[in-house]
Amino acid sequence: MVDLRIHHRTTYRYRKPVNLGPHRLMMRPRESRDLRLLASEVTLSPDATITWAHDVAGNAVATAVFRSPTERLVVESIARVDLSAAAYPVFAIAASAITFPFRYTDDEWTDLGSLTVLQYPEGTPSVRSWAQRFVASYPTDTLSLLKDLNTGVGSAIAYQVREDEGTQAPSETLALGMGSCRDLATLLVEAVRSLGFGGRVVSGYLHDPTRTLLGSADAGSTHAWAEVFLPGAGWITFDPTNRKVGGANLIPVAVARDVRQAMPLVGSFVGPADAFLDMSVEVSVNE
Protein backbone atom coordinates (compact mmCIF):
# COMPACT_ATOMS: atom_id res chain seq x y z
CA MET A 1 0.00 0.00 0.00
CA VAL A 2 1.27 3.47 -0.85
CA ASP A 3 -0.02 6.80 0.50
CA LEU A 4 -0.16 9.36 -2.33
CA ARG A 5 -0.85 13.10 -2.47
CA ILE A 6 -2.32 14.33 -5.77
CA HIS A 7 -2.17 18.03 -6.59
CA HIS A 8 -3.96 19.12 -9.77
CA ARG A 9 -4.08 22.81 -10.66
CA THR A 10 -5.57 24.29 -13.84
CA THR A 11 -5.30 28.00 -14.65
CA TYR A 12 -7.13 29.94 -17.37
CA ARG A 13 -6.18 33.53 -18.22
CA TYR A 14 -8.20 36.06 -20.20
CA ARG A 15 -7.23 39.40 -21.75
CA LYS A 16 -10.21 41.13 -20.16
CA PRO A 17 -12.92 40.15 -17.67
CA VAL A 18 -15.33 37.47 -18.89
CA ASN A 19 -18.44 35.86 -17.44
CA LEU A 20 -17.88 32.19 -16.68
CA GLY A 21 -20.57 29.65 -17.45
CA PRO A 22 -21.09 26.57 -15.25
CA HIS A 23 -17.99 24.34 -15.14
CA ARG A 24 -18.03 20.56 -14.66
CA LEU A 25 -15.17 19.12 -12.60
CA MET A 26 -14.12 15.46 -12.44
CA MET A 27 -11.09 15.41 -10.15
CA ARG A 28 -12.16 13.39 -7.11
CA PRO A 29 -10.45 9.94 -7.14
CA ARG A 30 -12.84 7.02 -7.57
CA GLU A 31 -12.81 4.71 -4.54
CA SER A 32 -12.58 0.94 -4.97
CA ARG A 33 -11.21 -2.16 -3.30
CA ASP A 34 -7.71 -1.09 -4.44
CA LEU A 35 -8.01 2.62 -3.69
CA ARG A 36 -9.11 4.32 -0.49
CA LEU A 37 -9.77 8.05 -0.53
CA LEU A 38 -8.35 9.69 2.61
CA ALA A 39 -9.05 13.34 1.80
CA SER A 40 -10.25 15.46 -1.11
CA GLU A 41 -10.65 19.21 -1.48
CA VAL A 42 -11.46 21.36 -4.50
CA THR A 43 -11.02 25.13 -4.42
CA LEU A 44 -11.73 27.74 -7.08
CA SER A 45 -10.76 31.34 -7.69
CA PRO A 46 -12.90 33.34 -8.16
CA ASP A 47 -15.29 31.87 -5.60
CA ALA A 48 -18.05 29.65 -6.89
CA THR A 49 -21.00 27.68 -5.61
CA ILE A 50 -20.13 23.98 -5.92
CA THR A 51 -22.68 21.17 -6.00
CA TRP A 52 -21.81 17.46 -6.12
CA ALA A 53 -23.57 14.56 -7.80
CA HIS A 54 -22.85 11.12 -9.23
CA ASP A 55 -23.30 10.55 -12.96
CA VAL A 56 -24.75 7.44 -14.60
CA ALA A 57 -21.40 5.63 -14.28
CA GLY A 58 -21.06 6.42 -10.56
CA ASN A 59 -18.37 9.09 -11.02
CA ALA A 60 -18.26 12.02 -8.59
CA VAL A 61 -19.02 15.20 -10.57
CA ALA A 62 -18.84 18.75 -9.23
CA THR A 63 -20.63 21.66 -10.90
CA ALA A 64 -19.27 25.16 -10.21
CA VAL A 65 -21.41 28.26 -10.74
CA PHE A 66 -19.62 31.62 -10.68
CA ARG A 67 -21.02 34.94 -9.54
CA SER A 68 -18.68 37.61 -10.89
CA PRO A 69 -16.60 38.36 -14.02
CA THR A 70 -12.91 37.53 -13.89
CA GLU A 71 -9.67 37.72 -15.87
CA ARG A 72 -8.32 34.53 -14.27
CA LEU A 73 -9.78 31.17 -13.28
CA VAL A 74 -7.88 28.76 -11.03
CA VAL A 75 -9.22 25.30 -10.26
CA GLU A 76 -7.23 23.38 -7.68
CA SER A 77 -7.76 19.84 -6.41
CA ILE A 78 -5.77 18.22 -3.60
CA ALA A 79 -6.43 14.59 -2.70
CA ARG A 80 -4.79 11.88 -0.59
CA VAL A 81 -5.30 8.21 -1.38
CA ASP A 82 -4.07 4.79 -0.28
CA LEU A 83 -3.30 2.74 -3.39
CA SER A 84 -3.02 -1.01 -2.83
CA ALA A 85 -3.38 -2.46 -6.35
CA ALA A 86 -1.06 -5.42 -6.94
CA ALA A 87 1.86 -5.01 -9.33
CA TYR A 88 1.29 -8.52 -10.69
CA PRO A 89 -2.44 -9.22 -10.28
CA VAL A 90 -4.02 -12.67 -10.62
CA PHE A 91 -7.52 -12.68 -12.09
CA ALA A 92 -10.22 -15.16 -11.04
CA ILE A 93 -11.85 -15.40 -14.45
CA ALA A 94 -15.02 -17.52 -14.52
CA ALA A 95 -14.66 -20.92 -16.19
CA SER A 96 -17.20 -19.86 -18.81
CA ALA A 97 -14.95 -16.99 -19.96
CA ILE A 98 -11.46 -18.50 -19.78
CA THR A 99 -11.48 -19.18 -23.52
CA PHE A 100 -12.54 -16.83 -26.31
CA PRO A 101 -15.11 -16.57 -27.75
CA PHE A 102 -17.49 -16.77 -24.81
CA ARG A 103 -20.96 -15.45 -24.07
CA TYR A 104 -21.85 -12.97 -21.37
CA THR A 105 -24.94 -13.86 -19.36
CA ASP A 106 -28.14 -12.11 -20.38
CA ASP A 107 -27.93 -9.84 -17.34
CA GLU A 108 -24.29 -8.95 -18.03
CA TRP A 109 -25.05 -8.26 -21.68
CA THR A 110 -27.97 -6.00 -20.75
CA ASP A 111 -26.02 -4.10 -18.11
CA LEU A 112 -22.93 -3.65 -20.28
CA GLY A 113 -25.18 -2.20 -22.99
CA SER A 114 -23.40 0.51 -24.99
CA LEU A 115 -20.03 -0.50 -23.52
CA THR A 116 -20.04 -3.38 -26.03
CA VAL A 117 -20.96 -1.15 -29.00
CA LEU A 118 -18.42 0.56 -31.28
CA GLN A 119 -18.57 4.33 -30.80
CA TYR A 120 -16.74 5.43 -33.96
CA PRO A 121 -17.62 4.81 -37.63
CA GLU A 122 -15.50 2.12 -39.29
CA GLY A 123 -12.63 3.82 -41.11
CA THR A 124 -9.47 2.93 -42.96
CA PRO A 125 -7.65 0.99 -41.73
CA SER A 126 -10.38 -1.09 -40.14
CA VAL A 127 -10.11 -1.45 -36.35
CA ARG A 128 -12.20 -4.61 -36.55
CA SER A 129 -9.81 -6.23 -39.06
CA TRP A 130 -6.77 -5.06 -37.10
CA ALA A 131 -8.12 -6.58 -33.85
CA GLN A 132 -8.87 -9.90 -35.55
CA ARG A 133 -5.14 -10.36 -36.25
CA PHE A 134 -4.59 -10.98 -32.54
CA VAL A 135 -6.98 -13.92 -32.39
CA ALA A 136 -4.51 -16.80 -32.64
CA SER A 137 -7.18 -19.49 -32.99
CA TYR A 138 -10.77 -20.41 -32.17
CA PRO A 139 -10.96 -21.07 -29.28
CA THR A 140 -8.04 -19.18 -27.69
CA ASP A 141 -7.08 -18.05 -24.19
CA THR A 142 -9.12 -14.94 -23.30
CA LEU A 143 -6.63 -13.18 -21.04
CA SER A 144 -3.73 -13.87 -23.41
CA LEU A 145 -5.73 -12.36 -26.26
CA LEU A 146 -6.44 -9.19 -24.26
CA LYS A 147 -2.82 -8.89 -23.14
CA ASP A 148 -1.67 -9.29 -26.76
CA LEU A 149 -4.08 -6.59 -27.89
CA ASN A 150 -2.90 -4.27 -25.12
CA THR A 151 0.73 -4.82 -26.09
CA GLY A 152 -0.19 -4.54 -29.76
CA VAL A 153 -1.64 -1.07 -29.32
CA GLY A 154 1.43 0.09 -27.40
CA SER A 155 3.74 -1.41 -30.03
CA ALA A 156 1.89 -0.14 -33.12
CA ILE A 157 1.22 3.40 -31.85
CA ALA A 158 4.04 5.74 -30.83
CA TYR A 159 3.13 7.79 -27.78
CA GLN A 160 3.11 11.56 -28.22
CA VAL A 161 2.10 14.42 -25.96
CA ARG A 162 -0.86 16.10 -27.67
CA GLU A 163 -2.12 19.28 -26.03
CA ASP A 164 -5.00 20.01 -28.42
CA GLU A 165 -8.48 19.03 -27.32
CA GLY A 166 -10.41 16.03 -28.55
CA THR A 167 -9.61 12.42 -29.30
CA GLN A 168 -8.52 10.87 -32.59
CA ALA A 169 -10.81 8.31 -34.20
CA PRO A 170 -9.28 4.83 -33.69
CA SER A 171 -8.77 4.30 -37.44
CA GLU A 172 -6.97 7.66 -37.58
CA THR A 173 -4.70 6.58 -34.73
CA LEU A 174 -3.89 3.37 -36.62
CA ALA A 175 -3.21 5.30 -39.84
CA LEU A 176 -0.98 7.88 -38.16
CA GLY A 177 0.82 5.36 -35.96
CA MET A 178 0.94 7.88 -33.12
CA GLY A 179 -1.31 9.31 -30.46
CA SER A 180 -1.75 10.47 -26.88
CA CYS A 181 -2.67 8.21 -23.99
CA ARG A 182 -6.37 8.97 -24.54
CA ASP A 183 -6.01 8.01 -28.22
CA LEU A 184 -4.35 4.70 -27.32
CA ALA A 185 -6.97 3.95 -24.66
CA THR A 186 -9.78 4.69 -27.12
CA LEU A 187 -8.20 2.44 -29.76
CA LEU A 188 -7.89 -0.46 -27.31
CA VAL A 189 -11.48 -0.09 -26.10
CA GLU A 190 -12.83 0.01 -29.67
CA ALA A 191 -10.69 -3.02 -30.59
CA VAL A 192 -12.01 -5.17 -27.73
CA ARG A 193 -15.58 -4.05 -28.42
CA SER A 194 -15.18 -5.17 -32.04
CA LEU A 195 -14.46 -8.67 -30.67
CA GLY A 196 -17.55 -8.66 -28.45
CA PHE A 197 -16.05 -7.57 -25.10
CA GLY A 198 -17.44 -4.89 -22.82
CA GLY A 199 -14.90 -2.08 -22.49
CA ARG A 200 -14.68 1.41 -21.07
CA VAL A 201 -12.19 4.29 -20.94
CA VAL A 202 -10.73 5.46 -17.62
CA SER A 203 -9.41 8.93 -16.83
CA GLY A 204 -7.22 9.61 -13.82
CA TYR A 205 -3.62 9.97 -12.69
CA LEU A 206 -0.39 8.10 -13.30
CA HIS A 207 2.01 7.57 -10.38
CA ASP A 208 5.54 7.30 -11.75
CA PRO A 209 8.15 7.45 -8.95
CA THR A 210 10.83 5.93 -11.21
CA ARG A 211 10.12 8.47 -13.98
CA THR A 212 10.29 5.68 -16.55
CA LEU A 213 6.66 5.38 -17.67
CA LEU A 214 5.22 6.98 -20.79
CA GLY A 215 2.65 9.67 -20.23
CA SER A 216 4.42 11.34 -17.32
CA ALA A 217 6.90 14.20 -17.43
CA ASP A 218 7.65 13.84 -13.72
CA ALA A 219 6.58 11.61 -10.81
CA GLY A 220 2.94 11.86 -11.91
CA SER A 221 0.47 13.26 -14.41
CA THR A 222 -3.05 12.96 -15.74
CA HIS A 223 -3.50 9.77 -17.75
CA ALA A 224 -6.04 7.64 -19.62
CA TRP A 225 -6.30 3.86 -19.92
CA ALA A 226 -8.87 1.10 -20.48
CA GLU A 227 -10.86 -1.52 -18.59
CA VAL A 228 -12.38 -4.73 -19.97
CA PHE A 229 -15.10 -6.71 -18.21
CA LEU A 230 -14.58 -10.46 -17.74
CA PRO A 231 -17.03 -12.60 -15.76
CA GLY A 232 -15.61 -13.62 -12.40
CA ALA A 233 -12.72 -11.16 -12.53
CA GLY A 234 -14.83 -8.07 -13.16
CA TRP A 235 -13.22 -4.98 -14.66
CA ILE A 236 -9.57 -5.62 -15.58
CA THR A 237 -7.23 -2.65 -16.07
CA PHE A 238 -5.13 -2.34 -19.23
CA ASP A 239 -2.72 0.56 -19.86
CA PRO A 240 -1.77 0.33 -23.57
CA THR A 241 0.50 3.38 -23.37
CA ASN A 242 2.84 1.46 -21.05
CA ARG A 243 1.78 -2.06 -22.14
CA LYS A 244 0.85 -2.90 -18.55
CA VAL A 245 -1.97 -4.88 -16.93
CA GLY A 246 -3.35 -3.94 -13.51
CA GLY A 247 -3.67 -0.66 -11.66
CA ALA A 248 -0.51 -0.56 -9.52
CA ASN A 249 0.49 2.88 -10.87
CA LEU A 250 -2.98 4.21 -11.68
CA ILE A 251 -5.42 6.36 -9.71
CA PRO A 252 -8.83 6.35 -11.46
CA VAL A 253 -11.09 9.37 -11.33
CA ALA A 254 -13.80 8.55 -13.88
CA VAL A 255 -14.93 5.66 -16.09
CA ALA A 256 -16.91 6.32 -19.26
CA ARG A 257 -18.19 4.95 -22.53
CA ASP A 258 -16.19 7.67 -24.32
CA VAL A 259 -13.22 9.63 -23.01
CA ARG A 260 -14.94 12.96 -23.71
CA GLN A 261 -17.35 12.07 -20.86
CA ALA A 262 -14.45 11.89 -18.39
CA MET A 263 -12.59 15.15 -18.99
CA PRO A 264 -11.24 16.68 -15.74
CA LEU A 265 -12.60 20.16 -16.45
CA VAL A 266 -15.22 21.37 -18.93
CA GLY A 267 -16.76 24.84 -19.05
CA SER A 268 -17.45 27.97 -21.04
CA PHE A 269 -17.21 31.74 -20.87
CA VAL A 270 -19.07 34.71 -22.34
CA GLY A 271 -16.90 37.52 -23.67
CA PRO A 272 -15.08 38.83 -26.73
CA ALA A 273 -13.89 36.20 -29.22
CA ASP A 274 -10.25 37.06 -28.53
CA ALA A 275 -10.63 37.14 -24.73
CA PHE A 276 -9.00 33.75 -24.08
CA LEU A 277 -5.26 34.14 -23.48
CA ASP A 278 -3.88 30.79 -22.32
CA MET A 279 -4.27 27.75 -20.09
CA SER A 280 -1.78 25.87 -17.93
CA VAL A 281 -2.06 22.55 -16.10
CA GLU A 282 0.17 21.42 -13.23
CA VAL A 283 -0.08 17.92 -11.78
CA SER A 284 2.00 16.18 -9.13
CA VAL A 285 1.54 12.72 -7.64
CA ASN A 286 3.91 12.10 -4.74
CA GLU A 287 4.31 9.83 -1.74
C-alpha positions, -999 to 999 in steps of 0.1 A, spaced: 0 0 0 13 35 -9 0 68 5 -2 94 -23 -9 131 -25 -23 143 -58 -22 180 -66 -40 191 -98 -41 228 -107 -56 243 -138 -53 280 -146 -71 299 -174 -62 335 -182 -82 361 -202 -72 394 -217 -102 411 -202 -129 402 -177 -153 375 -189 -184 359 -174 -179 322 -167 -206 296 -175 -211 266 -153 -180 243 -151 -180 206 -147 -152 191 -126 -141 155 -124 -111 154 -101 -122 134 -71 -105 99 -71 -128 70 -76 -128 47 -45 -126 9 -50 -112 -22 -33 -77 -11 -44 -80 26 -37 -91 43 -5 -98 81 -5 -84 97 26 -90 133 18 -102 155 -11 -107 192 -15 -115 214 -45 -110 251 -44 -117 277 -71 -108 313 -77 -129 333 -82 -153 319 -56 -180 297 -69 -210 277 -56 -201 240 -59 -227 212 -60 -218 175 -61 -236 146 -78 -229 111 -92 -233 106 -130 -248 74 -146 -214 56 -143 -211 64 -106 -184 91 -110 -183 120 -86 -190 152 -106 -188 187 -92 -206 217 -109 -193 252 -102 -214 283 -107 -196 316 -107 -210 349 -95 -187 376 -109 -166 384 -140 -129 375 -139 -97 377 -159 -83 345 -143 -98 312 -133 -79 288 -110 -92 253 -103 -72 234 -77 -78 198 -64 -58 182 -36 -64 146 -27 -48 119 -6 -53 82 -14 -41 48 -3 -33 27 -34 -30 -10 -28 -34 -25 -64 -11 -54 -69 19 -50 -93 13 -85 -107 -24 -92 -103 -40 -127 -106 -75 -127 -121 -102 -152 -110 -119 -154 -144 -150 -175 -145 -147 -209 -162 -172 -199 -188 -149 -170 -200 -115 -185 -198 -115 -192 -235 -125 -168 -263 -151 -166 -278 -175 -168 -248 -210 -155 -241 -218 -130 -214 -249 -139 -194 -281 -121 -204 -279 -98 -173 -243 -90 -180 -250 -83 -217 -280 -60 -208 -260 -41 -181 -229 -36 -203 -252 -22 -230 -234 5 -250 -200 -5 -235 -200 -34 -260 -210 -11 -290 -184 6 -313 -186 43 -308 -167 54 -340 -176 48 -376 -155 21 -393 -126 38 -411 -95 29 -430 -77 10 -417 -104 -11 -401 -101 -15 -364 -122 -46 -366 -98 -62 -391 -68 -51 -371 -81 -66 -339 -89 -99 -355 -51 -104 -362 -46 -110 -325 -70 -139 -324 -45 -168 -326 -72 -195 -330 -108 -204 -322 -110 -211 -293 -80 -192 -277 -71 -180 -242 -91 -149 -233 -66 -132 -210 -37 -139 -234 -57 -124 -263 -64 -92 -243 -28 -89 -231 -17 -93 -268 -41 -66 -279 -29 -43 -251 7 -48 -261 -2 -45 -298 -16 -11 -293 14 1 -274 37 -14 -300 19 -1 -331 12 34 -319 40 57 -308 31 78 -278 31 116 -282 21 144 -260 -9 161 -277 -21 193 -260 -50 200 -284 -85 190 -273 -104 160 -285 -96 124 -293 -85 109 -326 -108 83 -342 -93 48 -337 -88 43 -374 -70 77 -376 -47 66 -347 -39 34 -366 -32 53 -398 -10 79 -382 8 54 -360 9 79 -331 -13 93 -305 -17 105 -269 -27 82 -240 -64 90 -245 -60 80 -282 -43 47 -273 -70 39 -247 -98 47 -271 -82 24 -298 -79 -5 -273 -115 -1 -261 -128 0 -297 -107 -30 -306 -120 -52 -277 -156 -40 -284 -152 -52 -320 -145 -87 -307 -176 -87 -284 -160 -76 -251 -174 -49 -228 -149 -21 -225 -147 14 -211 -122 43 -209 -107 55 -176 -94 89 -168 -72 96 -138 -36 100 -127 -4 81 -133 20 76 -104 55 73 -117 82 75 -89 108 59 -112 101 85 -140 103 57 -166 67 54 -177 52 70 -208 27 97 -202 44 113 -173 69 142 -174 77 138 -137 66 116 -108 29 119 -119 5 133 -144 -30 130 -157 -35 98 -177 -60 76 -196 -63 39 -199 -89 11 -205 -109 -15 -186 -124 -47 -200 -151 -67 -182 -146 -105 -177 -170 -126 -158 -156 -136 -124 -127 -112 -125 -148 -81 -132 -132 -50 -147 -96 -56 -156 -72 -26 -161 -51 -23 -192 -27 6 -199 -18 3 -236 5 34 -234 28 15 -211 18 -21 -221 8 -29 -185 -20 -49 -169 -34 -39 -135 -37 -7 -117 -5 -6 -95 5 29 -109 -30 42 -117 -54 64 -97 -88 63 -115 -111 94 -113 -138 85 -139 -149 57 -161 -169 63 -193 -182 49 -225 -162 77 -243 -132 96 -230 -149 130 -237 -174 121 -209 -145 119 -184 -126 151 -190 -112 167 -157 -126 202 -164 -152 214 -189 -168 248 -190 -175 280 -210 -172 317 -209 -191 347 -223 -169 375 -237 -151 388 -267 -139 362 -292 -103 371 -285 -106 371 -247 -90 337 -241 -53 341 -235 -39 308 -223 -43 278 -201 -18 259 -179 -21 226 -161 2 214 -132 -1 179 -118 20 162 -91 15 127 -76 39 121 -47 43 98 -17 
